[in-house]
Each structure stands twice: as C-alpha cells, then as structure tokens.
Amino acid sequence: MRMWFARLLVLVGLLVAAGVGLFGLLHMAERPGPLDERVVVVIERGAATEDIAAGLEEEGVISSRHLMLALIAWQRLMGEKRPLKAGEYAFHPGMSLLDVLETLRQGKGVVHRLTIPEGLSTEQVLRRVREHPVLSGELTLQPEEGSLLPDTYLFTRGETRDEIVRRMMDAQKRLLEALWPKRAKGLPFKTPREAVILASIVEKETAIPEERPRVAAVFINRLKKNMPLQADPTVIYGITQGESLGRKLTKSDLKKDTPWNTYTRRGLPPTPIANPGRESIMAVLNPAKTDDLYFVADGKGGHVFAATLREHNRNVARFRKLLRQQKRKKTEGQKAEQEKDGANTAEKEKAGKSR
C-alpha cells in the first residue's frame, strides 16, 4: 500500500513538473522576441529544422534555438503537421517565437515585384526577366512576339525565370479567352492572334487610354476598306525588331519594304510589334463607333481625328504650323537667353575695370 502511494506521489510530481515546464515554455514562446530592427532571412530548400533554428538564433530573430526545437516537438505531439517552408522572410521587432513559427509554416515570405510596361517587345521583356536579381534559374523559354501580358507580377524568392514568363503567357491567354467571345460584330480579323497584332499597333500609337478605342477604330475602318494602315511604329519594328530607332523616321524609311511596313503592304503585319496591354486589346475588340480614317498629333500629347482626307490635310497643316511656332519660340528664347548672358558678362567686365 505504501509502495503504491509512493509511486503515485512520484507520478503526480512528474505531471506537475511537466505542467510547470509546459507553462513556462508557452509563456516564453508568447513573449516578444529579441529583435529591435527588421531582419530578412533566407531559408534554403531542404534545410533541417535544427539548422533553421540555429540560423534564426544567429540572426537574432529568436533568443534560443533549444526553446524553438522544444516548442516544435510539443506542437507536433499536439497534432501540428505543417512543415517549416523554405523562402525569404522578413521578421519584425517584437515578434514572438509563436509568431516566427506561424510565419514559417504559412510561407509568408517577402514579396517582390516585376513590372512590365505596355508596349515592350518580347525581347525587351525577357531582358528585364534575365536581369532581375531575385528570380532564379536560367531563362530557357522564347515566347512569340506579343504573347506576354504587361502587368506587375508578384513573386517570392525561389520562383524561376521560366515560371514568371509562363505566368505572363498564361495571363494573356486567359484575358483573350475572356474578351474574345464578347468582341464586337463585323471585325476585320478572325483570330485572337490577329487581334493582338492590331492591339500592338494601337499600343505603340498612343499612350492615352481614352484614345485607344478611337485609334483602333481608324485602323479597323482602314482594314475594312482595304486601305494600308500606314502606321509608323510598324516601319520602325521592321527596321529595329522592337528596339528604339533613336532618330526620326525618314521618307526612305517609309519606302523600305519589310514584312511589317504597313505603308508598302496592306493588311496586318505577320506578327505583333510589341506586347499590348489589357486596354489596347479591349479597344481593338470593341472599338469606338466612328467613320474616322485618319489621325495626326495635336502637339499636346494627343491626336486629332478625321473621316476625310481633306479634313485630315487641314489637321496636318495646323499641326505643322504649331510645330513652326514652337520652334520659333524656342529659337527666340535661346536668343534672348544668349543676349542676357552677354549683357551680364559685359557688366561684370565693366565692374572689374572700374575697380
């Protein structure tokens, strides 16, 4: 009887000690951690739990690796099955050990951004992907011209260059699948690819969102009438394959026949000339309802549209007159500035002689 009672006392003592130890473990795990400033830590794929704990202790994220391992062991006994995920993590001042473990289990890593502006050629997009310092792996994909959707893409460390390019391709595919069935009737092209070709031209012709449906309408009206599109950006693409021309187009450029020159060839070019954005694709599939066949720059960043050649010629004459006025004002301003500088110099020389 006494032996049984003694064993019972020992068991109760052990349970009490375990309870006290568990209470102390949880209390320490809930307390604010040792960090006093933000720290970014990279957890490599395949890293052992012991190595992760040691690395976090060395970076000052946690106070004790042993405390972390003990807490993980207790949580596993309680049924926690989520692993600690690899990735790049930002830990903030005051994060408790429980907060740190939850961050690692949920994979709440640092989010990076890759912004692809509208109107870049595919090679220009791929160049940005290759040069991004956080993306991993070699880029092995070579998508077709115009097959990527410009946007801001979010990713975490560890995503490969091929993966993010596939996301750009899939994003355009999903967009076309959603928009193509809702397109206007009577459009002069038969496939989503042809819509992207025209959208790429619209993208390069105007940076003003409100103008895109009307610019699209001009080109669509021209296609319906079998008129050449006469779009300068297509001429440039035929010369540079998407890179900047670095100078103004010349009359000889317009006469230089390439598959993309819409002055020398009617219809759509064989490929897009850039990667168009969502708004340009939407504009081509649902253009403005207008009879316009021409447009010219208005000298203020936008364009003036016309339905007849006579009206267009008047708009062109006004634009050229505006350019001459702007050039004259610039010349007069430079001349006035030079005269002012000369007067100031003469005044200084006179003052120097009087001393």
Helices and strands as residue ranges (DSSP letters): H 2-30, E 39-43, H 49-58, H 65-77, E 87-91, H 97-106, E 111-115, H 122-131, E 152-156, H 161-179, G 180-182, H 192-205, G 209-211, H 212-224, H 232-240, H 251-255, H 278-285, E 294-297, E 303-306, H 309-354
